[in-house]
């Protein structure tokens, strides 16, 4: 889960910086943006994620619920 979250965080941060001109736009940024626009999970993320047939909105909502569950579980101990 941590690998996936770090990958998502870095990719989205790089995309934001690319769109604002702080970084040069790369092919992987273009691919990420096009996947997000059509509500599809990028393949680079799917490699570390659980299998799901949900679109990106449902997938992110499910990921947040899973993260909240892990965090709550670890706080109990």
Helices and strands as residue ranges (DSSP letters): H 2-20, H 27-37, H 43-46, H 56-76
